[in-house]
Amino acid sequence: MTSDLSTRVARLNDVLCSVNALQWDARVMMPRGGAETRGHQLATLKGIAREMILDPAMEAAAEAALGTGEDASARAVLDARRWHAALPPELLRRQAEQSALAGAVWAEARASGDFALFKPYLQTMLDLARQVAQASGFGAHPYDAMVHAFEPGETAASLTALFDRLRAAQKPVLDSALGKPKPRTEFLYRDYPVAQQQAFCRALVAELGYDFAHGRLDTAVHPFEISMTRGDVRITSRWRPDYLPMSIFGSIHETGHALYEMGVDPSFTRSAMTTDMIGLYAVGGTSFGMHESQSRLLENHVGRAPEFWQRHFGTLRDHFPEQLSDVSAEEFVATVNRVEPGLIRVEADELSYDFHIMLRVRLEMALMEGSLDPADLPDAWNAAMREDLGVEVPHDGLGCLQDVHWSSGYIGSFPTYTIGNITAAQIMEHYRNHRPEIAAGLGRGETGPLREALKADVWRHGRSRSRAEILDGLGLTASDPAAYIGYLRRKFT
């Protein structure tokens, strides 16, 4: 018999899945002129979701379920009620409306490289984020509340300590890698028709386990994955006709996210275990960092491995026989694993990627605490890129305007990318030491054994276990970078 709590949470999940569907449409299909109206629609639906959480009947249903088989769901509901009760409904409405407007302006500003166009919208999103942090009363730093929404357990202090340790370990590895001979790269920039890229990527992600009966692969300015329950999990990529790796590794990355959502236990569908009631987001992954671990694991530990391309390079060359006629699998692998610091985070090599993240986190913290004025962001960004990676930023479209996150209100989400890298390395080291059948499968370029292990150890749990609890089940400690540092040293030095 369905309980009152499960019925109410199922309806809440339905509303949030509708939010996801509208957000997917806004980023894939919607005409630019629809942004203002879409903002109102999203604000209305999120307001309804919040009202459902704060309904006294929801509280009564959760209280009645405590100590029963629904205890985890009840605690999730009560925690969310405490969070939302502290936030004025007008604040939530303004955030939803402004994010839609800011997103449209961000896309225009990014295309033109005009930060001045986006600056007032960034200021508004920051003001709203500070109001959320203050109203929530969470943490010692205004950044703490932002991070909590994406990665519970992390704070400005914990991230600063983690990133200081990681940066100190990675900088010598980066310097060493930059001193090595460079592989040839010119073949990556030949003419690669978009339709052929799309055909190859569709075939590749299907072999990796992505189920097109329950998903789509579309085009977006900024690739993403989004779930409307495990039965409808959509991914996007972007296609540059003059640069091949972007579409391939972007598609593999988003497939990692999608497999996580598709692998959640079916019994959790339309439940608290697939509903982020604080972020008002329908999602099965337990945190953004855990989610990112699955995409980075597939992209880097699998998708950049020599064994993977021994299996798949022939198919890639079949799609591009002229462009790759003079290229071997070994050359392709060497090139897609090269260390070459650049401007764009989503195109960054595996080793310099975290420097992009650490840069953004430093700037986010400074913006949130008020020590950095938004007007000074471009100069601060450009100086950090120069110091960290030795790269000169020619214009803001390739600098501080390149990511969608700040326009979407996702302030505090950037740390989760590096947390994902750390977590992916921890899981893969564990499998390398304890699951020889996984290494044997990957040695043949096959991912079936790995998918079965991840489904059992990570995916099926949905939001019923935290990142720390999932890792503890494998005998691992959350946010311990030792395995990741060792992996980078082995691979790049």
C-alpha positions in Angstrom: 0.0 0.0 0.0 1.3 3.4 -1.0 1.9 5.7 2.0 0.9 9.3 2.2 4.5 10.4 2.3 5.5 8.4 -0.8 2.5 9.8 -2.7 3.3 13.4 -1.8 7.0 13.0 -2.7 6.1 11.3 -6.0 4.0 14.4 -6.9 6.9 16.6 -5.9 9.2 14.7 -8.1 6.7 15.0 -11.0 6.8 18.8 -10.7 10.6 18.9 -10.6 10.9 16.5 -13.6 8.7 19.1 -15.4 11.2 21.8 -14.4 14.0 19.7 -15.9 12.0 19.2 -19.1 11.6 23.0 -19.4 15.3 23.6 -18.7 16.3 21.0 -21.3 14.1 22.8 -23.8 15.5 26.2 -22.9 19.0 25.0 -23.5 18.3 22.9 -26.6 15.2 24.0 -28.5 13.7 27.2 -27.2 14.0 30.4 -29.3 15.9 33.2 -27.6 12.8 35.4 -27.3 11.2 32.8 -24.9 13.6 33.4 -22.1 11.5 35.9 -20.1 8.4 33.8 -20.2 10.3 30.6 -19.5 11.8 32.3 -16.4 8.2 32.9 -15.1 7.3 29.2 -15.8 10.3 27.9 -14.0 9.7 30.2 -11.0 6.1 29.1 -10.8 6.9 25.4 -10.8 9.7 25.8 -8.3 7.4 27.8 -6.1 4.8 25.1 -6.3 7.5 22.5 -5.4 8.6 24.6 -2.4 5.0 25.0 -1.2 4.6 21.2 -1.4 7.6 20.7 0.8 6.5 23.3 3.3 2.9 22.0 3.4 2.0 21.0 7.0 0.5 17.8 5.5 3.9 16.9 4.1 5.5 17.5 7.5 2.8 15.3 9.2 3.4 12.5 6.6 7.1 12.7 7.2 6.8 12.7 11.0 4.5 9.6 10.8 7.0 7.8 8.6 10.0 8.3 11.0 11.2 5.0 12.4 9.6 3.0 9.5 10.9 1.7 6.3 10.5 5.2 4.9 12.8 6.7 7.6 15.4 8.0 5.0 12.7 9.7 2.9 11.2 11.2 6.0 14.5 12.6 7.2 15.2 14.1 3.7 11.8 15.8 3.7 12.3 17.3 7.2 15.8 18.5 6.4 14.5 20.2 3.2 11.7 21.8 5.2 14.2 23.3 7.6 16.2 24.7 4.7 13.3 26.2 2.8 11.5 27.5 5.8 14.5 29.8 6.3 14.3 31.2 2.7 11.7 33.8 1.7 9.5 32.6 -1.2 10.1 35.8 -3.0 13.9 35.1 -3.0 13.3 31.7 -4.7 11.0 33.3 -7.3 13.6 36.0 -8.2 16.3 33.4 -8.5 14.4 31.3 -11.0 13.3 34.3 -13.0 16.7 36.0 -13.0 18.5 32.8 -14.0 16.4 32.5 -17.1 17.1 36.1 -18.1 20.8 35.9 -17.1 21.2 32.7 -19.1 20.0 34.3 -22.3 22.2 37.4 -21.8 25.2 35.2 -20.9 24.9 33.4 -24.2 24.8 36.7 -26.1 27.7 38.1 -24.1 29.8 35.0 -24.5 29.3 35.0 -28.3 30.3 38.7 -28.5 33.0 38.5 -25.8 31.3 41.5 -24.0 31.5 41.1 -20.2 29.9 44.5 -19.7 26.7 43.1 -21.1 26.6 40.3 -18.5 28.0 42.2 -15.5 24.7 43.5 -14.1 23.1 40.1 -14.3 26.1 38.5 -12.6 25.8 41.1 -9.9 22.1 40.3 -9.4 22.8 36.5 -9.2 25.5 37.2 -6.6 23.3 39.4 -4.6 20.6 36.7 -4.6 23.1 34.0 -3.6 24.3 36.1 -0.7 20.7 36.5 0.4 20.3 32.8 0.3 23.5 32.2 2.3 22.4 34.8 4.9 18.9 33.6 5.2 19.9 29.9 5.5 22.2 30.7 8.4 24.4 27.9 7.2 28.2 27.8 7.7 30.8 30.3 8.7 31.5 31.7 5.2 28.8 32.9 2.7 30.2 30.3 0.2 29.4 27.4 2.6 25.6 27.5 2.0 26.2 27.5 -1.8 28.5 24.5 -1.6 26.1 22.6 0.7 23.4 22.7 -2.0 25.7 20.8 -4.4 28.2 18.9 -2.2 27.0 18.4 1.4 29.9 18.0 3.8 32.3 20.5 2.1 32.8 24.1 3.1 35.0 27.0 2.1 37.6 25.9 4.7 37.6 22.2 3.7 37.9 23.1 0.0 40.7 25.6 0.6 42.7 23.0 2.5 42.0 20.3 -0.1 42.9 22.5 -3.1 46.0 23.8 -1.5 47.2 20.2 -1.0 46.2 19.3 -4.5 47.8 22.3 -6.2 51.1 21.7 -4.4 51.1 18.1 -5.6 49.9 18.8 -9.2 52.1 21.8 -10.1 55.4 19.8 -10.3 53.6 17.1 -12.3 52.3 19.8 -14.7 55.8 21.4 -15.0 57.3 18.0 -15.7 54.7 17.1 -18.3 55.2 20.4 -20.1 58.9 19.6 -20.6 58.2 16.4 -22.6 58.2 16.2 -26.4 54.8 17.1 -27.9 52.9 14.7 -30.1 51.6 15.8 -33.5 48.2 17.4 -33.3 47.4 18.8 -36.8 45.1 15.9 -37.7 42.7 16.9 -34.9 42.0 20.2 -36.7 41.1 18.8 -40.1 37.6 19.0 -41.6 35.3 16.7 -39.7 31.7 17.0 -40.9 29.2 17.4 -38.0 26.9 14.7 -39.3 29.7 12.1 -39.3 30.7 13.1 -35.8 27.2 12.7 -34.6 26.9 9.3 -36.2 30.2 8.1 -34.6 29.2 9.5 -31.1 25.8 7.9 -31.2 27.3 4.5 -32.0 30.1 5.0 -29.3 27.8 6.0 -26.5 25.4 3.2 -27.3 28.3 0.7 -26.9 29.2 2.3 -23.6 25.7 1.4 -22.4 23.6 4.5 -23.1 20.1 3.4 -23.9 18.5 5.4 -26.7 15.1 3.9 -25.9 15.3 6.1 -22.8 17.4 9.0 -24.0 18.5 11.4 -26.7 21.7 12.9 -27.9 21.2 16.6 -28.9 23.2 19.8 -29.5 23.8 22.5 -26.9 26.2 25.5 -26.5 27.3 23.9 -23.2 27.0 20.1 -23.0 24.9 18.7 -20.2 22.9 15.7 -19.0 19.5 16.0 -17.5 17.0 13.4 -16.2 13.3 13.2 -16.1 13.3 10.0 -14.1 15.6 7.0 -15.0 13.2 6.3 -18.0 14.1 9.6 -19.7 17.7 10.6 -19.4 19.0 13.1 -22.1 22.5 14.1 -23.1 23.9 16.8 -25.3 27.2 17.5 -26.9 28.7 20.2 -29.2 30.3 19.7 -32.6 33.2 21.7 -34.0 33.8 20.8 -37.7 37.4 21.8 -37.3 38.2 20.0 -34.0 37.4 16.3 -33.5 38.0 15.6 -29.7 35.4 18.0 -28.4 32.4 16.0 -29.5 33.9 12.6 -28.7 35.0 13.2 -25.2 32.1 15.5 -24.4 29.7 12.7 -25.5 31.6 10.2 -23.4 31.5 12.5 -20.4 27.8 13.1 -20.5 27.2 9.4 -21.0 28.9 8.8 -17.6 26.4 11.1 -16.0 23.5 9.4 -17.9 24.5 5.9 -16.9 24.4 6.9 -13.3 20.8 8.1 -13.7 19.8 5.1 -15.7 21.4 2.8 -13.2 19.4 4.0 -10.1 17.3 1.2 -8.6 13.9 1.3 -10.3 12.1 1.2 -6.9 13.5 4.8 -6.3 11.6 6.3 -9.3 9.5 9.2 -8.2 10.8 9.0 -4.6 13.0 11.1 -2.2 15.9 9.0 -3.4 15.7 10.6 -6.9 14.7 14.1 -5.7 17.0 16.9 -4.5 14.6 18.7 -2.3 17.0 21.4 -1.3 18.2 22.3 -4.8 14.7 21.6 -6.2 16.1 19.3 -8.8 15.0 15.8 -10.0 18.2 13.8 -9.9 19.2 10.3 -8.8 22.9 11.1 -8.2 23.6 11.7 -4.5 25.7 14.8 -5.0 27.2 16.8 -7.9 30.7 15.5 -7.0 29.6 11.9 -7.0 27.9 12.5 -10.3 31.0 14.1 -11.8 33.1 11.2 -10.6 31.1 8.9 -13.0 31.5 11.2 -16.0 35.2 11.8 -15.4 35.8 8.1 -14.7 34.3 7.2 -18.1 35.9 10.1 -20.0 39.4 9.8 -18.6 40.1 6.4 -17.0 38.2 4.6 -19.8 37.9 6.9 -22.8 41.5 8.1 -22.9 43.1 4.7 -22.3 45.1 3.0 -25.1 43.2 -0.2 -24.8 39.9 1.6 -25.4 41.2 3.0 -28.7 42.7 -0.2 -29.8 39.1 -1.4 -29.9 37.4 1.8 -31.3 39.9 3.6 -33.4 39.1 1.5 -36.5 35.5 2.5 -36.3 36.5 6.1 -35.9 38.6 5.9 -39.0 35.8 4.2 -40.9 33.7 7.4 -40.2 36.6 9.7 -41.3 38.7 7.6 -43.7 40.4 10.6 -45.4 41.0 12.7 -42.3 42.6 9.8 -40.4 44.2 7.9 -43.2 47.7 8.8 -41.9 47.0 8.4 -38.2 47.6 5.3 -36.0 45.7 4.4 -32.9 48.8 5.1 -30.9 49.2 8.6 -32.3 45.6 9.3 -31.6 45.9 8.2 -28.0 49.1 10.2 -27.5 47.5 13.3 -28.9 44.3 13.1 -26.8 46.4 12.6 -23.7 48.8 15.5 -24.4 49.3 18.2 -21.8 48.7 21.5 -23.4 47.2 24.2 -21.1 44.5 26.2 -22.9 41.8 28.7 -22.4 38.7 26.6 -22.2 37.8 24.3 -19.2 35.7 21.8 -21.1 38.5 21.4 -23.6 41.3 21.2 -21.0 43.7 18.3 -20.8 43.3 16.0 -17.9 46.2 17.4 -15.9 45.5 21.1 -16.3 41.8 20.7 -15.8 41.8 21.1 -12.0 43.7 24.4 -12.3 40.7 25.7 -14.2 38.5 24.6 -11.3 40.6 25.9 -8.5 40.8 29.3 -10.3 37.0 29.5 -10.4 36.6 28.4 -6.8 39.0 31.1 -5.6 37.1 33.7 -7.6 33.7 32.5 -6.5 34.7 32.6 -2.9 36.0 36.2 -3.3 32.9 37.3 -5.2 30.7 35.8 -2.5 32.6 37.4 0.4 32.8 40.7 -1.4 36.6 41.0 -1.6 36.3 40.9 -5.5 33.9 43.2 -7.3 32.2 41.8 -10.4 33.6 44.6 -12.4 37.1 43.4 -11.6 36.4 39.8 -12.5 37.9 39.8 -16.0 41.2 41.2 -14.8 41.4 38.8 -11.9 40.5 35.8 -14.2 43.1 36.8 -16.8 45.8 37.2 -14.2 45.0 33.8 -12.6 45.1 32.1 -16.0 48.5 33.7 -16.7 49.9 32.7 -13.3 48.4 29.1 -13.1 48.7 28.0 -16.7 50.8 30.5 -18.5 47.9 31.4 -20.9 46.9 34.8 -22.2 43.2 35.4 -22.5 42.4 37.3 -25.7 38.8 38.3 -24.8 36.2 37.6 -22.2 34.3 35.1 -24.3 37.3 32.8 -23.9 37.8 33.9 -20.3 35.3 34.6 -17.6 32.2 34.2 -19.8 32.9 30.7 -21.0 30.8 28.8 -18.4 27.1 28.8 -18.0 27.1 28.2 -14.2 27.0 31.7 -12.8 24.2 32.7 -15.1 22.2 29.6 -13.9 22.7 30.4 -10.3 25.0 27.4 -9.8 27.4 29.3 -7.6 29.2 26.7 -5.5 29.1 23.9 -8.0 32.6 24.3 -9.5 34.4 22.4 -6.6 32.4 19.3 -7.5 34.3 18.8 -10.7 37.6 18.3 -9.0 35.9 16.3 -6.2 34.6 14.1 -9.1 38.2 13.7 -10.4 39.4 12.7 -6.9 36.5 10.3 -6.3 36.9 8.6 -9.8 40.5 7.9 -9.1 39.7 6.4 -5.7 37.1 4.1 -7.1 39.3 3.0 -10.0 42.3 2.3 -7.7 40.0 0.2 -5.5 38.8 -1.8 -8.6 42.4 -2.2 -9.8 43.4 -3.7 -6.5 40.2 -5.8 -5.8 38.4 -6.5 -9.0 40.7 -8.1 -11.6 37.8 -8.9 -14.0 37.2 -5.1 -14.4 40.9 -4.6 -15.5 40.6 -7.6 -17.8 37.6 -6.1 -19.5 39.1 -2.7 -19.9 42.2 -4.3 -21.3 40.0 -5.5 -24.1 38.4 -2.1 -24.4 35.1 -3.5 -22.9 33.2 -1.7 -20.2 30.6 -4.2 -19.3 32.3 -5.5 -16.0 33.0 -1.9 -15.0 29.4 -0.9 -15.5 28.1 -3.8 -13.5 30.4 -2.9 -10.6 29.5 0.7 -10.7 25.8 -0.1 -10.8 26.1 -2.3 -7.7 28.5 0.0 -5.8 27.3 3.5 -6.8 24.4 3.9 -9.2 21.7 1.8 -7.6 21.8 3.7 -4.3 20.4 6.9 -5.8 20.3 9.5 -3.0 19.8 6.9 -0.3 23.5 7.1 0.5 25.9 10.1 0.6 29.1 10.2 -1.3 31.0 9.5 2.0 28.8 6.5 2.7 29.2 5.1 -0.8 33.0 5.4 -0.5 33.0 4.0 3.0 31.3 0.9 1.6 34.4 0.4 -0.5 36.7 1.1 2.3 37.6 4.6 1.1 37.6 8.1 2.6 35.8 10.9 0.9 37.9 13.8 -0.4 41.2 12.0 0.1 43.3 13.0 -2.9 46.1 10.5 -2.5 44.8 8.1 -5.1 44.2 10.9 -7.6 47.7 12.4 -7.1 49.3 9.0 -7.5 47.3 8.4 -10.7 48.4 11.7 -12.2 52.0 11.1 -11.3 52.0 7.6 -12.9 50.3 8.8 -16.0 52.1 12.1 -16.7 55.6 11.7 -15.2 
